[in-house]
Amino acid sequence: MRSTIFDQANSEVESDEIMTLQNPYTLRSRILPGRDLITRKGAMIAYQGQVEFKHEGSRDAGQMLRKLVSSDDQPLMRVAGNGDVFFAHNRANIHLLQLEGDAITVNGSNLLAFQADLHYDLTRLKGASMMAGGFWNTTVGGHGLAALTSQGPPVILDCSQQPTFTDINATVAWSSNLQPSIKSSLTAGAFIGRGSGEAFQYAFHGPGWVIVQPSEFTGVVATA
């Protein structure tokens, strides 16, 4: 049988690492006893070995309350056992990030996976109104690996020199020391069809960075 689908480049990439890239769009994870992974629900595309997938509930009462009041809760699952698991999400580019005691705040739709011994929590932007959607994100910190996704090659913007404004759906993540606010461009014309279409943006300013993707894709596939 001959076909380019069987090219060597498409063969499995063997690795004992907890996270490695099979290709730009597929994450491979070696799961071992005591080395669990937390991932977004629905991201698993294949696995080998004895692996279990369980809903990852709230770790404390405060986190449970934040999930209850958040409409943007990131559904997570815990992956445990002994085997290899492959993850992907809407053919997005995957990027591995090594946290070394620091933290990152991630748009829920761009968070793919992270080591279970990292701590995480839902965070809400100060001043976010109900009209603006609430703006809940996930902050992940500690020592370990996290996997983020972007629709296309990302751009990292330095926020320390001047105010930086980003489209909400194009924003992937930012350094957790930043405290972004919401900038509204709503005018009277927006309510009668003459608005710019860019009603709300994140506003960043201070020592730190923000990652944006060349897409406003929200991860929701429209249906007829």
Phi and psi restraints in degrees (value plus and minus 20) as a CYANA .aco file:
   2 ARG   PHI    -142.1  -102.1
   2 ARG   PSI     112.1   152.1
   3 SER   PHI    -190.5  -150.5
   3 SER   PSI     126.7   166.7
   4 THR   PHI     -87.6   -47.6
   4 THR   PSI     -35.0     5.0
   5 ILE   PHI     -85.1   -45.1
   5 ILE   PSI     -42.9    -2.9
   6 PHE   PHI    -115.1   -75.1
   6 PHE   PSI      -3.5    36.5
   7 ASP   PHI     -79.1   -39.1
   7 ASP   PSI     129.8   169.8
   8 GLN   PHI     -77.0   -37.0
   8 GLN   PSI     -51.6   -11.6
   9 ALA   PHI     -82.4   -42.4
   9 ALA   PSI     -40.4    -0.4
  10 ASN   PHI    -116.4   -76.4
  10 ASN   PSI     -18.6    21.4
  11 SER   PHI     -96.2   -56.2
  11 SER   PSI     141.1   181.1
  12 GLU   PHI     -78.3   -38.3
  12 GLU   PSI     122.8   162.8
  13 VAL   PHI    -119.2   -79.2
  13 VAL   PSI      84.0   124.0
  14 GLU   PHI     -89.4   -49.4
  14 GLU   PSI     114.6   154.6
  15 SER   PHI    -183.1  -143.1
  15 SER   PSI     125.1   165.1
  16 ASP   PHI    -116.7   -76.7
  16 ASP   PSI     -18.8    21.2
  17 GLU   PHI     -90.6   -50.6
  17 GLU   PSI     130.3   170.3
  18 ILE   PHI     -86.2   -46.2
  18 ILE   PSI     -49.0    -9.0
  19 MET   PHI    -160.8  -120.8
  19 MET   PSI     113.9   153.9
  20 THR   PHI    -172.6  -132.6
  20 THR   PSI     136.4   176.4
  21 LEU   PHI    -109.5   -69.5
  21 LEU   PSI     101.2   141.2
  22 GLN   PHI     -90.9   -50.9
  22 GLN   PSI     -60.6   -20.6
  23 ASN   PHI    -179.2  -139.2
  23 ASN   PSI     158.7   198.7
  24 PRO   PHI     -78.7   -38.7
  24 PRO   PSI     -37.3     2.7
  25 TYR   PHI    -135.9   -95.9
  25 TYR   PSI     -20.2    19.8
  26 THR   PHI    -151.6  -111.6
  26 THR   PSI     107.8   147.8
  27 LEU   PHI    -119.5   -79.5
  27 LEU   PSI     113.3   153.3
  28 ARG   PHI    -131.0   -91.0
  28 ARG   PSI     112.7   152.7
  29 SER   PHI    -147.8  -107.8
  29 SER   PSI     111.3   151.3
  30 ARG   PHI    -112.1   -72.1
  30 ARG   PSI      87.9   127.9
  31 ILE   PHI    -112.8   -72.8
  31 ILE   PSI     109.5   149.5
  32 LEU   PHI    -148.5  -108.5
  32 LEU   PSI     139.0   179.0
  33 PRO   PHI     -75.6   -35.6
  33 PRO   PSI     108.5   148.5
  34 GLY   PHI      61.8   101.8
  34 GLY   PSI     -17.2    22.8
  35 ARG   PHI    -147.3  -107.3
  35 ARG   PSI      48.5    88.5
  36 ASP   PHI     -97.6   -57.6
  36 ASP   PSI     144.5   184.5
  37 LEU   PHI    -149.5  -109.5
  37 LEU   PSI     121.8   161.8
  38 ILE   PHI    -125.0   -85.0
  38 ILE   PSI     106.7   146.7
  39 THR   PHI    -154.5  -114.5
  39 THR   PSI     145.5   185.5
  40 ARG   PHI     -91.2   -51.2
  40 ARG   PSI     123.6   163.6
  41 LYS   PHI     -84.7   -44.7
  41 LYS   PSI     120.9   160.9
  42 GLY   PHI      66.7   106.7
  42 GLY   PSI     -19.5    20.5
  43 ALA   PHI    -105.5   -65.5
  43 ALA   PSI     -36.6     3.4
  44 MET   PHI     -91.0   -51.0
  44 MET   PSI     110.2   150.2
  45 ILE   PHI    -132.4   -92.4
  45 ILE   PSI     -38.3     1.7
  46 ALA   PHI    -190.3  -150.3
  46 ALA   PSI     136.8   176.8
  47 TYR   PHI    -174.1  -134.1
  47 TYR   PSI     138.7   178.7
  48 GLN   PHI    -151.0  -111.0
  48 GLN   PSI     117.0   157.0
  49 GLY   PHI      82.3   122.3
  49 GLY   PSI    -181.9  -141.9
  50 GLN   PHI    -122.2   -82.2
  50 GLN   PSI      78.0   118.0
  51 VAL   PHI    -149.2  -109.2
  51 VAL   PSI     121.1   161.1
  52 GLU   PHI    -138.6   -98.6
  52 GLU   PSI     126.9   166.9
  53 PHE   PHI    -143.0  -103.0
  53 PHE   PSI     102.1   142.1
  54 LYS   PHI    -150.8  -110.8
  54 LYS   PSI     128.5   168.5
  55 HIS   PHI     -81.0   -41.0
  55 HIS   PSI     114.8   154.8
  56 GLU   PHI    -116.8   -76.8
  56 GLU   PSI      84.8   124.8
  57 GLY   PHI    -103.4   -63.4
  57 GLY   PSI    -198.3  -158.3
  58 SER   PHI     -87.4   -47.4
  58 SER   PSI     123.4   163.4
  59 ARG   PHI    -108.5   -68.5
  59 ARG   PSI     -38.3     1.7
  60 ASP   PHI    -174.1  -134.1
  60 ASP   PSI     152.6   192.6
  61 ALA   PHI     -83.6   -43.6
  61 ALA   PSI     -57.8   -17.8
  62 GLY   PHI     -84.0   -44.0
  62 GLY   PSI     -62.1   -22.1
  63 GLN   PHI     -86.5   -46.5
  63 GLN   PSI     -58.0   -18.0
  64 MET   PHI     -82.4   -42.4
  64 MET   PSI     -63.0   -23.0
  65 LEU   PHI     -82.8   -42.8
  65 LEU   PSI     -62.5   -22.5
  66 ARG   PHI     -84.6   -44.6
  66 ARG   PSI     -54.7   -14.7
  67 LYS   PHI     -87.7   -47.7
  67 LYS   PSI     -57.5   -17.5
  68 LEU   PHI     -85.2   -45.2
  68 LEU   PSI     -57.9   -17.9
  69 VAL   PHI    -111.1   -71.1
  69 VAL   PSI     -26.6    13.4
  70 SER   PHI    -114.7   -74.7
  70 SER   PSI     110.4   150.4
  71 SER   PHI    -107.8   -67.8
  71 SER   PSI     -26.3    13.7
  72 ASP   PHI    -130.2   -90.2
  72 ASP   PSI       4.9    44.9
  73 ASP   PHI     -77.4   -37.4
  73 ASP   PSI     112.9   152.9
  74 GLN   PHI    -106.0   -66.0
  74 GLN   PSI      90.5   130.5
  75 PRO   PHI     -89.6   -49.6
  75 PRO   PSI     103.3   143.3
  76 LEU   PHI    -140.2  -100.2
  76 LEU   PSI     135.7   175.7
  77 MET   PHI    -153.8  -113.8
  77 MET   PSI     134.0   174.0
  78 ARG   PHI    -122.4   -82.4
  78 ARG   PSI     111.7   151.7
  79 VAL   PHI    -130.3   -90.3
  79 VAL   PSI     102.0   142.0
  80 ALA   PHI    -159.2  -119.2
  80 ALA   PSI     143.4   183.4
  81 GLY   PHI     107.7   147.7
  81 GLY   PSI    -160.1  -120.1
  82 ASN   PHI    -167.7  -127.7
  82 ASN   PSI      83.3   123.3
  83 GLY   PHI     149.2   189.2
  83 GLY   PSI    -189.7  -149.7
  84 ASP   PHI    -136.3   -96.3
  84 ASP   PSI     114.5   154.5
  85 VAL   PHI    -147.5  -107.5
  85 VAL   PSI     121.0   161.0
  86 PHE   PHI    -133.5   -93.5
  86 PHE   PSI     114.9   154.9
  87 PHE   PHI    -147.3  -107.3
  87 PHE   PSI     129.0   169.0
  88 ALA   PHI    -180.6  -140.6
  88 ALA   PSI     145.4   185.4
  89 HIS   PHI    -172.5  -132.5
  89 HIS   PSI      87.4   127.4
  90 ASN   PHI      32.4    72.4
  90 ASN   PSI      16.8    56.8
  91 ARG   PHI      33.6    73.6
  91 ARG   PSI      11.4    51.4
  92 ALA   PHI     -97.7   -57.7
  92 ALA   PSI     130.3   170.3
  93 ASN   PHI     -87.3   -47.3
  93 ASN   PSI     119.0   159.0
  94 ILE   PHI    -130.2   -90.2
  94 ILE   PSI     116.7   156.7
  95 HIS   PHI    -150.0  -110.0
  95 HIS   PSI     110.2   150.2
  96 LEU   PHI    -111.6   -71.6
  96 LEU   PSI     117.3   157.3
  97 LEU   PHI    -149.2  -109.2
  97 LEU   PSI     102.4   142.4
  98 GLN   PHI    -112.0   -72.0
  98 GLN   PSI      93.3   133.3
  99 LEU   PHI    -109.8   -69.8
  99 LEU   PSI     114.7   154.7
 100 GLU   PHI    -146.1  -106.1
 100 GLU   PSI      41.9    81.9
 101 GLY   PHI      68.7   108.7
 101 GLY   PSI     -25.7    14.3
 102 ASP   PHI    -118.9   -78.9
 102 ASP   PSI    -192.4  -152.4
 103 ALA   PHI    -163.6  -123.6
 103 ALA   PSI     140.8   180.8
 104 ILE   PHI    -159.9  -119.9
 104 ILE   PSI     121.6   161.6
 105 THR   PHI    -122.8   -82.8
 105 THR   PSI     109.7   149.7
 106 VAL   PHI    -144.4  -104.4
 106 VAL   PSI     117.5   157.5
 107 ASN   PHI     -79.8   -39.8
 107 ASN   PSI     112.3   152.3
 108 GLY   PHI     -75.2   -35.2
 108 GLY   PSI     -56.0   -16.0
 109 SER   PHI     -93.9   -53.9
 109 SER   PSI     -30.6     9.4
 110 ASN   PHI    -126.4   -86.4
 110 ASN   PSI     -16.6    23.4
 111 LEU   PHI    -114.6   -74.6
 111 LEU   PSI      96.0   136.0
 112 LEU   PHI    -118.3   -78.3
 112 LEU   PSI     -68.7   -28.7
 113 ALA   PHI    -184.2  -144.2
 113 ALA   PSI     138.6   178.6
 114 PHE   PHI    -179.5  -139.5
 114 PHE   PSI     136.7   176.7
 115 GLN   PHI     -83.5   -43.5
 115 GLN   PSI     121.5   161.5
 116 ALA   PHI     -86.9   -46.9
 116 ALA   PSI     -40.7    -0.7
 117 ASP   PHI    -104.7   -64.7
 117 ASP   PSI     -21.3    18.7
 118 LEU   PHI     -96.4   -56.4
 118 LEU   PSI     128.8   168.8
 119 HIS   PHI    -114.4   -74.4
 119 HIS   PSI     130.2   170.2
 120 TYR   PHI    -167.5  -127.5
 120 TYR   PSI     138.9   178.9
 121 ASP   PHI    -181.9  -141.9
 121 ASP   PSI     134.5   174.5
 122 LEU   PHI     -97.5   -57.5
 122 LEU   PSI     116.9   156.9
 123 THR   PHI    -149.7  -109.7
 123 THR   PSI     121.7   161.7
 124 ARG   PHI    -135.1   -95.1
 124 ARG   PSI     116.1   156.1
 125 LEU   PHI     -88.1   -48.1
 125 LEU   PSI     117.0   157.0
 126 LYS   PHI     -86.9   -46.9
 126 LYS   PSI     116.5   156.5
 127 GLY   PHI      63.6   103.6
 127 GLY   PSI     -17.6    22.4
 128 ALA   PHI     -94.0   -54.0
 128 ALA   PSI     106.5   146.5
 129 SER   PHI    -111.0   -71.0
 129 SER   PSI     147.0   187.0
 130 MET   PHI     -82.3   -42.3
 130 MET   PSI     -56.9   -16.9
 131 MET   PHI     -83.5   -43.5
 131 MET   PSI     -53.3   -13.3
 132 ALA   PHI     -98.9   -58.9
 132 ALA   PSI     -26.4    13.6
 133 GLY   PHI      81.1   121.1
 133 GLY   PSI     -22.9    17.1
 134 GLY   PHI      75.3   115.3
 134 GLY   PSI     -61.5   -21.5
 135 PHE   PHI      35.4    75.4
 135 PHE   PSI      41.6    81.6
 136 TRP   PHI    -112.8   -72.8
 136 TRP   PSI     119.1   159.1
 137 ASN   PHI    -154.6  -114.6
 137 ASN   PSI     157.2   197.2
 138 THR   PHI    -135.5   -95.5
 138 THR   PSI     106.3   146.3
 139 THR   PHI    -122.0   -82.0
 139 THR   PSI     107.0   147.0
 140 VAL   PHI    -140.9  -100.9
 140 VAL   PSI     112.8   152.8
 141 GLY   PHI    -170.5  -130.5
 141 GLY   PSI     149.5   189.5
 142 GLY   PHI     100.5   140.5
 142 GLY   PSI    -169.5  -129.5
 143 HIS   PHI    -137.4   -97.4
 143 HIS   PSI      94.9   134.9
 144 GLY   PHI     137.0   177.0
 144 GLY   PSI    -196.3  -156.3
 145 LEU   PHI    -119.0   -79.0
 145 LEU   PSI     124.1   164.1
 146 ALA   PHI    -151.6  -111.6
 146 ALA   PSI     131.2   171.2
 147 ALA   PHI    -139.0   -99.0
 147 ALA   PSI     103.3   143.3
 148 LEU   PHI    -131.5   -91.5
 148 LEU   PSI     138.6   178.6
 149 THR   PHI    -140.3  -100.3
 149 THR   PSI     134.9   174.9
 150 SER   PHI    -165.1  -125.1
 150 SER   PSI     124.6   164.6
 151 GLN   PHI    -105.4   -65.4
 151 GLN   PSI      71.4   111.4
 152 GLY   PHI      74.7   114.7
 152 GLY   PSI     154.8   194.8
 153 PRO   PHI     -84.4   -44.4
 153 PRO   PSI     109.5   149.5
 154 PRO   PHI    -100.8   -60.8
 154 PRO   PSI     145.3   185.3
 155 VAL   PHI    -144.4  -104.4
 155 VAL   PSI     113.4   153.4
 156 ILE   PHI    -122.9   -82.9
 156 ILE   PSI     101.7   141.7
 157 LEU   PHI    -126.9   -86.9
 157 LEU   PSI     113.7   153.7
 158 ASP   PHI    -104.4   -64.4
 158 ASP   PSI     101.6   141.6
 159 CYS   PHI    -116.5   -76.5
 159 CYS   PSI     -20.2    19.8
 160 SER   PHI     -99.5   -59.5
 160 SER   PSI     -43.6    -3.6
 161 GLN   PHI    -110.8   -70.8
 161 GLN   PSI     -51.2   -11.2
 162 GLN   PHI    -178.8  -138.8
 162 GLN   PSI     139.9   179.9
 163 PRO   PHI     -78.2   -38.2
 163 PRO   PSI     119.6   159.6
 164 THR   PHI    -144.9  -104.9
 164 THR   PSI     110.9   150.9
 165 PHE   PHI    -139.9   -99.9
 165 PHE   PSI     114.0   154.0
 166 THR   PHI    -150.6  -110.6
 166 THR   PSI     126.1   166.1
 167 ASP   PHI     -83.1   -43.1
 167 ASP   PSI     116.2   156.2
 168 ILE   PHI     -81.6   -41.6
 168 ILE   PSI     -65.2   -25.2
 169 ASN   PHI     -95.1   -55.1
 169 ASN   PSI     -37.4     2.6
 170 ALA   PHI    -111.7   -71.7
 170 ALA   PSI     -26.7    13.3
 171 THR   PHI    -104.2   -64.2
 171 THR   PSI     104.1   144.1
 172 VAL   PHI    -110.8   -70.8
 172 VAL   PSI     -73.5   -33.5
 173 ALA   PHI    -187.0  -147.0
 173 ALA   PSI     146.8   186.8
 174 TRP   PHI    -172.0  -132.0
 174 TRP   PSI     140.7   180.7
 175 SER   PHI     -85.4   -45.4
 175 SER   PSI     113.7   153.7
 176 SER   PHI     -89.0   -49.0
 176 SER   PSI     -33.6     6.4
 177 ASN   PHI     -92.1   -52.1
 177 ASN   PSI     -37.6     2.4
 178 LEU   PHI     -96.2   -56.2
 178 LEU   PSI     125.4   165.4
 179 GLN   PHI    -140.2  -100.2
 179 GLN   PSI      62.1   102.1
 180 PRO   PHI     -88.2   -48.2
 180 PRO   PSI     135.9   175.9
 181 SER   PHI    -140.7  -100.7
 181 SER   PSI     156.7   196.7
 182 ILE   PHI    -124.8   -84.8
 182 ILE   PSI     107.7   147.7
 183 LYS   PHI    -125.4   -85.4
 183 LYS   PSI     106.7   146.7
 184 SER   PHI    -125.4   -85.4
 184 SER   PSI     113.9   153.9
 185 SER   PHI    -128.6   -88.6
 185 SER   PSI      -5.8    34.2
 186 LEU   PHI     -85.6   -45.6
 186 LEU   PSI     113.1   153.1
 187 THR   PHI    -151.3  -111.3
 187 THR   PSI     154.6   194.6
 188 ALA   PHI     -79.2   -39.2
 188 ALA   PSI     -53.4   -13.4
 189 GLY   PHI     -86.2   -46.2
 189 GLY   PSI     -45.4    -5.4
 190 ALA   PHI     -84.3   -44.3
 190 ALA   PSI     -47.0    -7.0
 191 PHE   PHI    -105.9   -65.9
 191 PHE   PSI     -27.9    12.1
 192 ILE   PHI    -143.2  -103.2
 192 ILE   PSI       4.0    44.0
 193 GLY   PHI      67.2   107.2
 193 GLY   PSI      -8.6    31.4
 194 ARG   PHI    -134.2   -94.2
 194 ARG   PSI      -2.2    37.8
 195 GLY   PHI     -97.6   -57.6
 195 GLY   PSI     150.1   190.1
 196 SER   PHI     -96.7   -56.7
 196 SER   PSI     -38.2     1.8
 197 GLY   PHI      71.3   111.3
 197 GLY   PSI     -29.8    10.2
 198 GLU   PHI    -129.0   -89.0
 198 GLU   PSI      55.9    95.9
 199 ALA   PHI     -93.1   -53.1
 199 ALA   PSI     -58.6   -18.6
 200 PHE   PHI    -153.4  -113.4
 200 PHE   PSI     124.7   164.7
 201 GLN   PHI    -156.5  -116.5
 201 GLN   PSI     136.8   176.8
 202 TYR   PHI    -100.7   -60.7
 202 TYR   PSI     121.7   161.7
 203 ALA   PHI    -138.4   -98.4
 203 ALA   PSI      99.7   139.7
 204 PHE   PHI    -136.2   -96.2
 204 PHE   PSI     122.3   162.3
 205 HIS   PHI    -181.9  -141.9
 205 HIS   PSI     105.6   145.6
 206 GLY   PHI     120.4   160.4
 206 GLY   PSI     157.9   197.9
 207 PRO   PHI     -87.7   -47.7
 207 PRO   PSI      95.1   135.1
 208 GLY   PHI     136.7   176.7
 208 GLY   PSI    -192.6  -152.6
 209 TRP   PHI    -162.2  -122.2
 209 TRP   PSI     140.3   180.3
 210 VAL   PHI    -155.3  -115.3
 210 VAL   PSI     120.5   160.5
 211 ILE   PHI    -124.8   -84.8
 211 ILE   PSI     109.8   149.8
 212 VAL   PHI    -142.5  -102.5
 212 VAL   PSI     133.7   173.7
 213 GLN   PHI    -132.6   -92.6
 213 GLN   PSI     135.0   175.0
 214 PRO   PHI    -102.1   -62.1
 214 PRO   PSI      29.7    69.7
 215 SER   PHI    -184.3  -144.3
 215 SER   PSI     129.7   169.7
 216 GLU   PHI    -128.0   -88.0
 216 GLU   PSI       2.1    42.1
 217 PHE   PHI     -83.6   -43.6
 217 PHE   PSI     109.0   149.0
 218 THR   PHI    -117.4   -77.4
 218 THR   PSI     -24.8    15.2
 219 GLY   PHI      69.3   109.3
 219 GLY   PSI     -19.5    20.5
 220 VAL   PHI    -121.6   -81.6
 220 VAL   PSI      99.4   139.4
 221 VAL   PHI    -109.1   -69.1
 221 VAL   PSI     103.9   143.9
 222 ALA   PHI     -90.2   -50.2
 222 ALA   PSI     123.6   163.6
 223 THR   PHI    -140.1  -100.1
 223 THR   PSI     134.1   174.1
